[in-house]
């Protein structure tokens, strides 16, 4: 599935950078018939995707904060940890997830390469500012000890050097410790027409089949699985060392059977997804052109990474949508989306203008966001672009 060439979704531009040449990379989805892994076929250097100035913060969206902090309770309910056990979160961002473990008495340590690590530290979450590697794993093991729990929330599928990543985890995890990964689930992507979730940060899109195959090759076994509505549908996989005494939950085999039965491992479904995505982008652009012809104003709401793919792939530029409104606390305000150069502004402008329509780019959290927008006084009709176009 070829989406063309795109700049990295979070390579937001300042005003004085708009005339500079942007570097773009191919964005093509491919599928392995042997292990069932779906991935993009070009790796952008992680230093470019996740620079020190990386603008994403998990702690500014209330619904996401609740979901991340509840991870600790979920893990503790299945694989209990004791007070002062070490929990390590890889790609810990501003420490929101670890704050849930800290509340339950665990020692916590975050690994975060961007300057968002400084925010975590200010919030009392000890954080190493670095990319996770075997070298960092040795530092953790020698200075902090072995981890009872290692988490990687929407990071596991982003790592280009998967060997270094997995060997690093083996260095820091206790013999009976648990590795908890959370990734966007392939089934939800395909069934929800989520072509906007394809961008360079997302290297791989896991089914349980493909994740299990990879984990087993590094000496781990999948022992439990949960399904979440985070990010439009995610799979949380609990893995332990193959030598662990932990029993495997029946849900693991049930999920493998369901994946086979649902057809998500069938290459024809990938091709069908590509066709549906192409048609949806045409429909969305056609809708916005029609509204413009009627003299209606449409603005964007929310600017997650997926907004870049959605708008650039659909050809929705500033002639159709003049700006994207973000929460006042967002680090993205004052910057411009790569490619189409849509300005990102404080949502106050949208509430003052009350445009005819607002295109909800964070549609995967539509329930909470629409409720919040209405409470703040937004009267605009709200367009949901996916999984199918709808107007609230």
C-alpha positions as CSV (number, residue, x, y, z in Angstrom):
1,X,0.0,0.0,0.0
2,X,1.8,3.1,-1.3
3,X,0.9,6.4,0.4
4,X,3.6,8.4,-1.4
5,X,6.4,10.4,0.1
6,X,5.9,12.1,3.4
7,X,8.0,14.2,5.8
8,X,8.1,12.6,9.3
9,X,4.7,13.5,11.0
10,X,6.2,15.3,13.9
11,X,8.8,17.3,12.0
12,X,6.7,20.4,12.6
13,X,8.0,23.6,11.1
14,X,8.6,27.1,12.7
15,X,7.5,30.1,10.7
16,X,11.0,30.8,9.5
17,X,11.4,27.3,8.2
18,X,8.5,27.3,5.8
19,X,10.7,28.2,2.8
20,X,13.2,25.5,3.4
21,X,13.3,22.3,1.5
22,X,11.6,19.5,3.5
23,X,13.0,16.0,3.4
24,X,10.4,13.4,2.6
25,X,10.6,9.6,2.7
26,X,8.6,6.8,1.1
27,X,5.6,5.6,3.1
28,X,4.7,2.1,1.9
29,X,3.0,-0.7,3.8
30,X,4.2,-4.2,3.2
31,X,3.2,-7.6,4.5
32,X,5.2,-10.8,5.3
33,X,3.5,-14.0,4.2
34,X,5.8,-16.1,6.5
35,X,5.4,-14.4,10.0
36,X,2.3,-12.2,9.2
37,X,4.1,-9.0,10.1
38,X,2.8,-5.8,8.6
39,X,5.3,-2.9,8.5
40,X,6.5,0.0,6.5
41,X,9.5,-0.6,4.3
42,X,11.7,2.4,4.9
43,X,13.3,3.3,8.2
44,X,13.9,6.9,9.0
45,X,16.8,7.4,11.6
46,X,15.3,7.5,15.1
47,X,17.2,10.7,15.9
48,X,15.2,12.4,13.2
49,X,11.9,11.0,14.3
50,X,12.4,11.6,18.0
51,X,14.6,14.7,18.3
52,X,15.2,16.4,21.7
53,X,12.5,18.9,20.7
54,X,9.9,16.1,20.1
55,X,6.6,17.9,20.8
56,X,4.3,15.1,21.8
57,X,3.1,14.9,25.5
58,X,1.0,12.1,26.8
59,X,0.0,14.0,29.9
60,X,-2.1,16.7,28.4
61,X,-5.1,14.6,27.3
62,X,-7.2,13.6,30.3
63,X,-8.6,10.5,28.8
64,X,-5.2,9.2,27.8
65,X,-3.8,10.1,31.3
66,X,-6.5,7.9,32.9
67,X,-5.7,5.0,30.5
68,X,-1.9,5.2,31.0
69,X,-2.0,5.5,34.8
70,X,-4.4,2.5,35.0
71,X,-1.7,0.3,33.4
72,X,-0.2,-0.2,36.8
73,X,-3.4,-1.5,38.3
74,X,-3.9,-3.9,35.3
75,X,-0.3,-5.2,35.5
76,X,-0.5,-5.6,39.3
77,X,-3.8,-7.5,39.0
78,X,-2.3,-10.1,36.7
79,X,1.4,-10.2,37.8
80,X,1.6,-8.6,41.3
81,X,4.7,-6.6,42.2
82,X,5.8,-5.6,45.6
83,X,6.6,-2.2,47.2
84,X,10.0,-0.9,45.9
85,X,10.1,-3.4,43.0
86,X,11.7,-1.7,40.0
87,X,9.5,-0.7,37.1
88,X,11.2,0.5,33.9
89,X,9.2,2.3,31.1
90,X,11.0,2.6,27.8
91,X,9.9,5.6,25.8
92,X,8.4,7.1,29.0
93,X,7.6,10.5,27.6
94,X,6.5,12.8,30.5
95,X,6.2,10.0,33.0
96,X,2.4,9.7,33.0
97,X,2.4,5.9,32.8
98,X,5.0,5.5,35.5
99,X,3.2,7.8,37.9
100,X,0.5,5.1,38.2
101,X,3.2,2.6,39.3
102,X,4.7,5.1,41.7
103,X,1.4,5.6,43.4
104,X,1.3,1.8,44.0
105,X,4.7,2.0,45.7
106,X,7.0,0.8,43.0
107,X,10.4,2.3,42.3
108,X,10.2,3.8,38.8
109,X,12.7,4.7,36.1
110,X,11.9,6.2,32.7
111,X,13.9,6.0,29.5
112,X,13.1,9.0,27.2
113,X,15.4,10.5,24.5
114,X,13.6,13.8,24.1
115,X,13.6,16.9,26.3
116,X,10.1,15.7,27.5
117,X,12.3,13.8,30.0
118,X,13.0,17.0,31.8
119,X,9.2,17.5,32.4
120,X,9.1,14.0,33.8
121,X,11.9,14.7,36.1
122,X,10.3,17.9,37.3
123,X,7.2,15.8,38.1
124,X,9.2,13.5,40.3
125,X,9.7,10.6,37.8
126,X,13.4,9.6,37.7
127,X,14.2,9.5,34.0
128,X,17.3,8.8,31.9
129,X,17.4,10.9,28.8
130,X,18.6,8.5,26.2
131,X,17.6,6.0,23.5
132,X,17.2,2.5,25.1
133,X,20.1,0.2,24.1
134,X,22.1,-2.7,25.5
135,X,24.5,-0.1,26.9
136,X,21.7,1.7,28.7
137,X,20.4,-1.7,29.9
138,X,23.8,-2.4,31.5
139,X,23.8,1.0,33.2
140,X,20.3,0.3,34.6
141,X,21.2,-3.2,35.8
142,X,24.4,-2.0,37.6
143,X,22.9,1.2,39.1
144,X,19.3,0.3,39.8
145,X,19.1,-3.5,39.8
146,X,16.8,-5.9,37.9
147,X,13.3,-4.8,36.9
148,X,10.2,-6.7,38.0
149,X,8.2,-5.0,35.2
150,X,9.4,-3.5,31.9
151,X,6.9,-1.6,29.9
152,X,6.9,-0.2,26.4
153,X,3.7,1.6,25.4
154,X,3.5,2.5,21.7
155,X,7.3,2.1,21.6
156,X,7.8,-1.6,20.9
157,X,6.5,-1.2,17.3
158,X,8.7,1.9,16.7
159,X,12.1,0.4,17.4
160,X,14.2,-0.1,14.2
161,X,17.0,-2.0,16.1
162,X,14.7,-4.7,17.5
163,X,17.6,-7.0,18.3
164,X,19.3,-4.4,20.5
165,X,16.0,-3.6,22.1
166,X,15.1,-7.2,23.0
167,X,18.6,-8.1,24.2
168,X,18.5,-4.9,26.4
169,X,15.3,-6.0,28.0
170,X,16.8,-9.5,28.7
171,X,19.6,-7.7,30.6
172,X,17.4,-5.8,32.9
173,X,14.4,-8.1,33.6
174,X,14.2,-10.4,36.6
175,X,14.0,-14.1,35.9
176,X,10.3,-14.0,36.8
177,X,9.8,-10.4,35.6
178,X,7.2,-9.4,33.0
179,X,7.7,-7.4,29.8
180,X,4.5,-5.5,28.9
181,X,4.2,-4.1,25.4
182,X,1.3,-2.1,24.0
183,X,0.9,-1.6,20.3
184,X,-1.7,-0.5,17.8
185,X,-3.5,-3.7,16.9
186,X,-3.5,-4.8,13.3
187,X,-7.1,-6.0,13.5
188,X,-8.4,-2.6,14.6
189,X,-6.3,-0.8,11.9
190,X,-7.8,-3.0,9.1
191,X,-11.4,-3.1,10.4
192,X,-11.4,0.6,11.3
193,X,-9.9,1.8,8.0
194,X,-7.2,3.6,10.0
195,X,-4.8,4.5,7.2
196,X,-4.0,7.7,9.2
197,X,-2.1,5.5,11.7
198,X,0.5,4.8,9.0
199,X,3.5,7.1,9.5
200,X,7.2,6.8,9.8
201,X,7.3,6.5,13.6
202,X,5.1,3.4,13.3
203,X,7.4,0.8,11.8
204,X,5.4,-2.3,12.6
205,X,1.7,-3.2,13.0
206,X,1.4,-6.3,15.1
207,X,-1.0,-9.1,15.2
208,X,-0.5,-11.5,18.1
209,X,0.8,-14.0,15.5
210,X,3.6,-11.7,14.4
211,X,4.4,-10.4,17.9
212,X,4.6,-14.0,19.3
213,X,6.9,-15.1,16.5
214,X,9.3,-12.2,17.2
215,X,9.2,-12.6,21.0
216,X,9.9,-16.3,20.8
217,X,12.9,-15.8,18.7
218,X,14.5,-13.8,21.6
219,X,13.7,-16.3,24.3
220,X,10.3,-15.0,25.6
221,X,6.9,-16.5,25.7
222,X,3.5,-14.7,25.5
223,X,1.6,-15.5,28.7
224,X,-1.4,-13.1,28.5
225,X,-3.1,-10.6,26.3
226,X,-5.5,-7.6,26.8
227,X,-7.3,-5.5,24.3
228,X,-7.7,-1.7,24.8
229,X,-9.4,1.1,23.0
230,X,-6.2,3.3,23.3
231,X,-5.2,5.0,20.1
232,X,-8.1,3.5,18.1
233,X,-7.5,-0.1,19.3
234,X,-4.4,-1.6,20.9
235,X,-3.1,-5.0,22.0
236,X,-1.3,-5.3,25.3
237,X,1.0,-8.3,25.4
238,X,2.5,-9.8,28.6
239,X,5.6,-11.7,27.9
240,X,8.0,-13.6,30.2
241,X,11.3,-15.3,29.7
242,X,10.8,-18.8,28.2
243,X,12.4,-20.2,31.4
244,X,9.8,-18.6,33.6
245,X,7.4,-20.8,35.5
246,X,4.4,-18.7,34.5
247,X,1.5,-20.5,32.9
248,X,0.0,-19.3,29.6
249,X,-3.5,-17.9,29.8
250,X,-6.1,-19.5,27.5
251,X,-6.8,-16.1,26.0
252,X,-3.5,-16.4,24.1
253,X,-4.6,-19.4,22.1
254,X,-8.1,-18.0,21.7
255,X,-6.7,-14.8,20.2
256,X,-4.5,-16.7,17.8
257,X,-7.5,-18.8,16.7
258,X,-9.7,-15.6,16.3
259,X,-7.0,-13.9,14.2
260,X,-7.0,-16.9,11.8
261,X,-10.8,-17.0,11.7
262,X,-11.2,-13.2,11.2
263,X,-9.0,-13.2,8.1
264,X,-6.7,-10.4,9.3
265,X,-3.7,-12.7,8.4
266,X,-5.0,-13.0,4.8
267,X,-3.1,-10.8,2.3
268,X,-6.4,-10.1,0.5
269,X,-7.6,-8.1,3.5
270,X,-4.5,-5.9,3.3
271,X,-5.3,-5.2,-0.3
272,X,-8.9,-4.5,0.5
273,X,-7.8,-2.1,3.3
274,X,-5.7,-0.2,0.7
275,X,-8.6,0.2,-1.6
276,X,-11.0,1.4,1.1
277,X,-8.4,3.9,2.3
278,X,-7.9,5.3,-1.1
279,X,-11.7,5.7,-1.6
280,X,-12.1,7.3,1.9
281,X,-9.5,9.9,1.2
282,X,-11.3,10.9,-2.0
283,X,-14.6,11.1,-0.2
284,X,-13.2,13.3,2.6
285,X,-11.6,15.7,0.2
286,X,-14.8,15.8,-1.9
287,X,-16.8,16.7,1.2
288,X,-14.5,19.6,2.1
289,X,-14.6,20.9,-1.4
290,X,-18.4,20.8,-1.4
291,X,-18.5,22.6,1.9
292,X,-16.2,25.3,0.6
293,X,-18.4,25.7,-2.5
294,X,-21.3,26.3,-0.1
295,X,-19.3,29.1,1.6
296,X,-18.8,27.0,4.8
297,X,-15.6,27.2,6.9
298,X,-13.9,24.0,8.1
299,X,-11.0,23.9,10.6
300,X,-9.1,21.1,12.2
301,X,-9.3,20.0,15.8
302,X,-6.4,18.2,17.5
303,X,-3.0,17.5,16.0
304,X,-1.8,13.9,16.7
305,X,0.9,12.4,14.5
306,X,-1.8,10.7,12.4
307,X,-3.2,14.1,11.3
308,X,-0.2,14.6,9.0
309,X,-0.8,11.3,7.1
310,X,-4.6,12.0,6.9
311,X,-4.3,15.5,5.6
312,X,-1.3,15.1,3.3
313,X,-2.5,11.8,1.8
314,X,-6.0,13.3,1.3
315,X,-4.7,16.5,-0.2
316,X,-6.4,18.7,2.4
317,X,-4.3,21.8,2.5
318,X,-4.9,25.4,3.9
319,X,-7.1,26.2,0.9
320,X,-9.7,23.8,2.4
321,X,-8.8,24.0,6.1
322,X,-7.0,27.1,7.3
323,X,-5.7,25.9,10.7
324,X,-5.7,23.2,13.3
325,X,-6.8,24.1,16.8
326,X,-4.9,22.5,19.7
327,X,-5.2,22.7,23.5
328,X,-3.6,25.7,25.1
329,X,-1.0,23.5,26.8
330,X,0.2,21.9,23.6
331,X,3.9,22.3,22.6
332,X,2.7,22.3,18.9
333,X,1.0,25.7,19.0
334,X,2.8,28.2,16.7
335,X,4.2,25.5,14.5
336,X,3.1,24.2,11.1
337,X,2.2,20.7,9.9
338,X,4.9,19.2,7.5
339,X,4.0,19.0,3.8
340,X,0.9,21.1,3.6
341,X,2.1,23.7,6.2
342,X,-1.2,24.1,8.1
343,X,-0.7,26.4,11.1
344,X,-1.4,25.0,14.6
345,X,-3.1,27.5,16.8
346,X,-4.5,27.9,20.3
347,X,-8.1,26.5,20.4
348,X,-9.2,29.8,21.7
349,X,-9.3,31.1,18.1
350,X,-11.7,28.3,17.1
351,X,-14.0,29.0,20.1
352,X,-14.0,32.8,19.2
353,X,-14.7,32.1,15.5
354,X,-17.2,29.3,15.9
355,X,-16.5,27.9,12.3
356,X,-19.3,26.0,10.5
357,X,-17.5,22.7,10.8
358,X,-14.6,21.2,12.7
359,X,-12.7,18.2,11.4
360,X,-11.8,16.0,14.4
361,X,-8.3,14.7,13.6
362,X,-8.1,13.0,17.0
363,X,-11.2,11.1,16.0
364,X,-10.1,7.9,17.8
365,X,-10.9,9.7,21.1
366,X,-14.1,11.3,19.7
367,X,-16.4,10.5,22.7
368,X,-14.4,12.3,25.3
369,X,-13.2,15.1,23.0
370,X,-16.6,16.0,21.6
371,X,-18.1,16.1,25.1
372,X,-15.2,18.4,26.2
373,X,-15.6,20.6,23.1
374,X,-19.3,21.0,23.7
375,X,-18.8,21.8,27.4
376,X,-16.3,24.5,26.3
377,X,-19.0,26.1,24.1
378,X,-18.1,24.8,20.5
379,X,-21.2,25.1,18.4
380,X,-19.6,23.9,15.1
381,X,-20.7,20.7,13.5
382,X,-18.0,18.1,13.9
383,X,-16.8,15.9,11.1
384,X,-15.4,12.4,12.0
385,X,-13.1,11.3,9.1
386,X,-12.8,7.6,10.1
387,X,-13.6,4.8,10.3
388,X,-16.2,6.2,8.0
389,X,-17.1,9.8,7.4
390,X,-19.8,11.0,9.8
391,X,-21.0,14.5,11.0
392,X,-22.1,15.2,14.5
